[in-house]
Amino acid sequence: MSDAGIVIVGSGHAGLSTAETLRRRGYPGRVRLVGDEAGLPYQRPPLSKQFLKGEWDETRLIQRNAEFYVKHDIELIQGHRVIGVDPDHYSLELDSGEQLTWDKLVLTTGSRLKRLPVPGEGAEGVYYLRTLAQAKALRAALTDVTRVVVIGGGFIGLEATAAFVDAGKQVCVLNGADTLLPRAASALVARYMASLHQARGVQIENGIAVAAINAHNGRVLDVALQDGRTFPADIVLVGIGVEPDATLAEAAGLKCKDGVLIDELCRTSAPDILAAGDCARFRHPLYHRLVRLESIQNAIEQGKHVAATLLGDSEPYAAVPWFWSDQYDTKLQIAGLADGHDLEVIRGDEQGGSFSVFCYARRRLLAVESINAPADHMISRRLIQSAISPTADDAANPNFNLRDLL
Ligand SMILES: Cc1cc2nc3c(=O)[nH]c(=O)nc-3n(C[C@H](O)[C@H](O)[C@H](O)COP(=O)(O)OP(=O)(O)OC[C@H]3O[C@@H](n4cnc5c(N)ncnc54)[C@H](O)[C@@H]3O)c2cc1C
């Protein structure tokens, strides 16, 4: 082994978690964290929540101050994109032309936005939301607009919708799927979230197909649908999802399939290259299928796991996936993965706005979605981790103490 140490590509949540864990656990070698965004690594979730609402400023988003990296001897190379990796020669190339060598390489390149493939998508007044730079541009644009069209009914679009409504905007959500939060939430929760927005005057159009974004003098005017309807807009936010950024891995010949394929120790198909976070796809031992997760929990936990593997541990990655979303005064927390469920059971008071939906497949508990019910969420994570399924009757009975099952 040389003294090149570990190079981590991507300074998002997974990359920083890897670097921090390496140091916390006493890794003595060189650690370099390379990211193509400017400035210090920051938290992404508040971009569509506190930051967009103007409650947090930019400094609050910063994960660690500059002294932290010096103190822990993490070499931060920000504002530089890695443009190629050579697994045979243990080297990579930065967009500056500089070559770095490594003993171990970690890919935490995250996700990239899906673009809306229609005419006018590049007009002035059309925004996307993934990075701090994009969030700043969107927040600044809000000051003098009235009508906002949000294209996409997923988490980012809905969180931004809540922020727009709080700022007094008229909002219309144009959603390609038949319900909000397709694939991400049960039908019950999707309906509940729709009712929250509609109660605040948000117009929601499901099952639509956008034909074009019309512009006047280069600036957005309205969004035209394939059915001929148009929706006037001062600005448009496109939130139609992301795809894994596996560009580097693919070009380097690593096995990829909707993400960089990794094993239970976060190792890719190439020796000494590991991956974690949004960009990685792996077989989840609790669900027995390949998954790729877009969540902070997974990015942070998998980053820690990469570090553990690099330090010689051999524990398989088996963390229960969990996720949250804040919209208005509602906190949605999801434990587990509900895909393929055949039964939804409500626990709690849907009318009162505090309840959970237990999602089962063939009587096995797959996931629990909690609305303003954090205690349900915490216990559900433990139940799923331990593969314990309450009966549907027990789950629905608020007097039954789920803790008794543990
Ligand atoms: C607005 C918003 C709100 C969200 N809210 C929530 C939430 O409430 N709860 C939740 O669980 N999740 C949320 N998420 C998802 C969560 O932020 C992601 O799952 C998480 O950021 C993934 O971390 P990551 O490190 O894998 O990837 P990323 O955070 O995408 O970081 C990857 C980094 O690598 C960089 N990079 C890529 N390629 C290269 C290269 N070749 N060279 C150098 N750098 C490169 C990218 O620019 C990026 O900075 C939200 C996401 C967004 C955008």
The ligand as an SDF file (V2000), in Angstrom:
LIG
                    3D

 53 58  0  0  0  0  0  0  0  0999 V2000
  -34.2800   19.5340   -1.7420 C   0  0  0  0  0  0  0  0  0  0  0  0
  -34.0620   18.1570   -1.1690 C   0  0  0  0  0  0  0  0  0  0  0  0
  -34.7110   17.7720    0.0010 C   0  0  0  0  0  0  0  0  0  0  0  0
  -34.5160   16.5010    0.5320 C   0  0  0  0  0  0  0  0  0  0  0  0
  -35.1550   16.1730    1.6830 N   0  0  0  0  0  0  0  0  0  0  0  0
  -34.9200   14.9630    2.2570 C   0  0  0  0  0  0  0  0  0  0  0  0
  -35.5330   14.6150    3.4930 C   0  0  0  0  0  0  0  0  0  0  0  0
  -36.3210   15.3720    4.0700 O   0  0  0  0  0  0  0  0  0  0  0  0
  -35.2300   13.4140    4.0500 N   0  0  0  0  0  0  0  0  0  0  0  0
  -34.3630   12.5380    3.4370 C   0  0  0  0  0  0  0  0  0  0  0  0
  -34.1050   11.4530    3.9790 O   0  0  0  0  0  0  0  0  0  0  0  0
  -33.7950   12.8360    2.2410 N   0  0  0  0  0  0  0  0  0  0  0  0
  -34.0410   14.0250    1.6520 C   0  0  0  0  0  0  0  0  0  0  0  0
  -33.4560   14.3360    0.4490 N   0  0  0  0  0  0  0  0  0  0  0  0
  -32.6020   13.3370   -0.2200 C   0  0  0  0  0  0  0  0  0  0  0  0
  -31.1960   13.4020    0.3490 C   0  0  0  0  0  0  0  0  0  0  0  0
  -30.7400   14.7240    0.3560 O   0  0  0  0  0  0  0  0  0  0  0  0
  -30.2760   12.5130   -0.4800 C   0  0  0  0  0  0  0  0  0  0  0  0
  -30.7440   11.1840   -0.3890 O   0  0  0  0  0  0  0  0  0  0  0  0
  -28.8560   12.6160    0.0240 C   0  0  0  0  0  0  0  0  0  0  0  0
  -28.3780   13.9220   -0.1690 O   0  0  0  0  0  0  0  0  0  0  0  0
  -27.9560   11.6240   -0.6930 C   0  0  0  0  0  0  0  0  0  0  0  0
  -26.6460   11.8290   -0.2660 O   0  0  0  0  0  0  0  0  0  0  0  0
  -25.4320   11.3900   -1.1970 P   0  0  0  0  0  0  0  0  0  0  0  0
  -24.1990   11.8130   -0.4670 O   0  0  0  0  0  0  0  0  0  0  0  0
  -25.5870    9.9960   -1.6250 O   0  0  0  0  0  0  0  0  0  0  0  0
  -25.6010   12.2520   -2.5390 O   0  0  0  0  0  0  0  0  0  0  0  0
  -25.6320   13.8120   -2.7860 P   0  0  0  0  0  0  0  0  0  0  0  0
  -26.1790   14.5390   -1.6120 O   0  0  0  0  0  0  0  0  0  0  0  0
  -26.3090   13.9710   -4.1160 O   0  0  0  0  0  0  0  0  0  0  0  0
  -24.1080   14.2110   -2.9190 O   0  0  0  0  0  0  0  0  0  0  0  0
  -23.3180   13.7910   -3.9980 C   0  0  0  0  0  0  0  0  0  0  0  0
  -22.3100   14.8630   -4.2840 C   0  0  0  0  0  0  0  0  0  0  0  0
  -21.3510   14.3750   -5.2210 O   0  0  0  0  0  0  0  0  0  0  0  0
  -21.0880   15.3700   -6.1700 C   0  0  0  0  0  0  0  0  0  0  0  0
  -20.5200   14.7280   -7.3700 N   0  0  0  0  0  0  0  0  0  0  0  0
  -21.1650   13.9250   -8.2590 C   0  0  0  0  0  0  0  0  0  0  0  0
  -20.3070   13.5140   -9.2160 N   0  0  0  0  0  0  0  0  0  0  0  0
  -19.1120   14.0730   -8.9320 C   0  0  0  0  0  0  0  0  0  0  0  0
  -17.8400   14.0370   -9.5590 C   0  0  0  0  0  0  0  0  0  0  0  0
  -17.6400   13.3390  -10.6750 N   0  0  0  0  0  0  0  0  0  0  0  0
  -16.8260   14.7400   -9.0070 N   0  0  0  0  0  0  0  0  0  0  0  0
  -17.0140   15.4520   -7.8600 C   0  0  0  0  0  0  0  0  0  0  0  0
  -18.2020   15.5330   -7.2130 N   0  0  0  0  0  0  0  0  0  0  0  0
  -19.2380   14.8390   -7.7460 C   0  0  0  0  0  0  0  0  0  0  0  0
  -22.4350   16.0130   -6.3670 C   0  0  0  0  0  0  0  0  0  0  0  0
  -22.3650   17.2690   -6.9760 O   0  0  0  0  0  0  0  0  0  0  0  0
  -22.9150   16.1120   -4.9190 C   0  0  0  0  0  0  0  0  0  0  0  0
  -22.4270   17.2560   -4.3130 O   0  0  0  0  0  0  0  0  0  0  0  0
  -33.6510   15.5930   -0.1200 C   0  0  0  0  0  0  0  0  0  0  0  0
  -33.0200   15.9610   -1.3220 C   0  0  0  0  0  0  0  0  0  0  0  0
  -33.2160   17.2310   -1.8370 C   0  0  0  0  0  0  0  0  0  0  0  0
  -32.5220   17.6180   -3.1260 C   0  0  0  0  0  0  0  0  0  0  0  0
  1  2  1  0
  2  3  1  0
  2 52  2  0
  3  4  2  0
  4  5  1  0
  4 50  1  0
  5  6  2  0
  6  7  1  0
  6 13  1  0
  7  8  2  0
  7  9  1  0
  9 10  1  0
 10 11  2  0
 10 12  1  0
 12 13  2  0
 13 14  1  0
 14 15  1  0
 14 50  1  0
 15 16  1  0
 16 17  1  0
 16 18  1  0
 18 19  1  0
 18 20  1  0
 20 21  1  0
 20 22  1  0
 22 23  1  0
 23 24  1  0
 24 25  2  0
 24 26  1  0
 24 27  1  0
 27 28  1  0
 28 29  2  0
 28 30  1  0
 28 31  1  0
 31 32  1  0
 32 33  1  0
 33 34  1  0
 33 48  1  0
 34 35  1  0
 35 36  1  0
 35 46  1  0
 36 37  1  0
 36 45  1  0
 37 38  2  0
 38 39  1  0
 39 40  1  0
 39 45  2  0
 40 41  1  0
 40 42  2  0
 42 43  1  0
 43 44  2  0
 44 45  1  0
 46 47  1  0
 46 48  1  0
 48 49  1  0
 50 51  2  0
 51 52  1  0
 52 53  1  0
M  END
$$$$
